């Protein structure tokens, strides 16, 4: 059984890099990509992935709507990613209901093991 993943980042370069990393693993199926928050929420509802990887700062503008975002992604495991791992980023990731937070600088080392751990692989 493959782990179904939705990737949401407003940077096409980051989506490409992360998707290449994910597609190197046969345990993962990249079921969709999104470049904005509303698109990510819509695809999450329609595709029902096991894991959503979301750029934390892509969703920052919706900070006042964190309860809705948290509720809409409650059935998926959420990994928040960002180039900033300061206290503000960690606090924001918790408000969005992220199960895990990974600094983008550490993605190549931490993303695959984090997904496997979250999904019991």
Phi, psi and omega per residue, in radians:
X1 nan 2.307 3.135
X2 -1.606 2.627 3.042
X3 -1.494 2.136 -3.100
X4 -1.525 2.196 -3.018
X5 -2.183 2.380 2.984
X6 -1.938 2.273 -3.109
X7 -1.937 2.146 -3.117
X8 -2.197 1.963 3.105
X9 -2.678 2.415 -3.118
X10 -1.365 -0.118 3.096
X11 -1.719 2.069 3.093
X12 -1.078 -0.606 3.124
X13 -1.117 -0.771 3.129
X14 -1.164 -0.737 3.118
X15 -1.036 -0.743 -3.141
X16 -1.097 -0.820 -3.112
X17 -1.105 -0.782 -3.123
X18 -1.203 -0.704 -3.141
X19 -1.107 -0.668 3.082
X20 -1.091 -0.724 3.108
X21 -1.081 -0.771 -3.125
X22 -1.190 -0.706 -3.060
X23 -1.261 -0.185 3.050
X24 -1.312 -0.154 -3.082
X25 -1.986 2.092 -3.090
X26 -1.228 -0.227 3.104
X27 -1.354 -0.176 -3.058
X28 -1.969 2.496 3.008
X29 -2.173 1.993 3.083
X30 -1.397 1.794 -3.026
X31 -1.556 -0.223 3.128
X32 -3.074 2.816 3.075
X33 -2.310 2.618 3.110
X34 -2.435 2.542 3.141
X35 -1.903 0.036 3.117
X36 -2.605 2.860 -3.068
X37 -1.109 -0.851 -3.109
X38 -1.088 -0.703 3.090
X39 -1.097 -0.707 3.132
X40 -1.105 -0.745 3.140
X41 -1.174 -0.706 3.110
X42 -1.105 -0.802 3.136
X43 -1.196 -0.553 3.087
X44 -1.104 -0.725 3.108
X45 -1.157 -0.779 -3.032
X46 -1.391 -0.631 -3.061
X47 -1.606 -0.377 -3.129
X48 0.818 1.070 3.114
X49 -1.247 2.843 3.048
X50 -1.371 -0.612 -3.073
X51 -2.325 2.401 3.001
X52 -2.010 2.195 3.024
X53 -1.818 2.055 -3.033
X54 -2.260 2.294 3.015
X55 -1.123 2.070 -3.065
X56 -1.060 -0.712 -3.052
X57 -1.410 -0.278 3.011
X58 -1.115 -0.584 -3.087
X59 -1.696 0.013 -3.047
X60 -0.970 -0.668 -3.085
X61 -1.059 -0.382 -3.095
X62 -1.667 0.382 -3.057
X63 -0.923 -0.602 3.115
X64 -1.278 -0.172 -3.087
X65 -1.961 0.471 -3.053
X66 -1.102 -0.583 -3.136
X67 -1.090 -0.735 3.129
X68 -1.151 -0.772 3.139
X69 -1.103 -0.795 3.128
X70 -1.051 -0.729 3.138
X71 -1.174 -0.732 -3.104
X72 -1.188 -0.482 -3.138
X73 -1.798 0.265 -3.049
X74 -1.191 -0.404 -3.126
X75 -1.495 -0.213 3.139
X76 -1.892 2.745 2.970
X77 -1.452 2.344 -3.058
X78 -2.012 2.190 3.027
X79 -1.923 2.039 3.077
X80 -1.561 2.367 3.112
X81 -2.200 2.591 -3.128
X82 -2.863 2.718 3.021
X83 -1.387 -0.096 -3.137
X84 -2.060 2.225 3.111
X85 -2.051 0.586 3.121
X86 -1.360 3.101 -3.102
X87 -1.040 -0.640 3.139
X88 -1.084 -0.777 3.134
X89 -1.134 -0.738 3.137
X90 -1.131 -0.712 3.104
X91 -1.130 -0.773 3.133
X92 -1.100 -0.706 3.138
X93 -1.108 -0.631 3.095
X94 -1.190 -0.692 3.121
X95 -1.107 -0.572 3.104
X96 -1.400 -0.103 3.108
X97 1.484 0.389 3.137
X98 -1.124 2.380 3.065
X99 -1.363 -0.583 -3.136
X100 -2.477 2.719 3.053
X101 -2.218 2.327 3.087
X102 -2.307 2.265 3.021
X103 -1.195 2.344 -3.104
X104 -1.010 -0.493 3.113
X105 -1.107 -0.474 -3.081
X106 -1.788 0.120 -3.073
X107 -1.000 -0.761 -3.064
X108 -1.100 -0.467 3.120
X109 -1.584 -0.666 -2.913
X110 -1.827 -0.384 -3.003
X111 -1.102 -0.903 -3.084
X112 -1.081 -0.878 3.112
X113 -1.075 -0.600 3.131
X114 -1.148 -0.792 3.122
X115 -1.089 -0.796 -3.139
X116 -1.052 -0.779 3.127
X117 -1.087 -0.795 -3.112
X118 -1.088 -0.582 -3.053
X119 -1.755 0.111 3.061
X120 1.273 0.552 3.116
X121 -1.670 nan nan
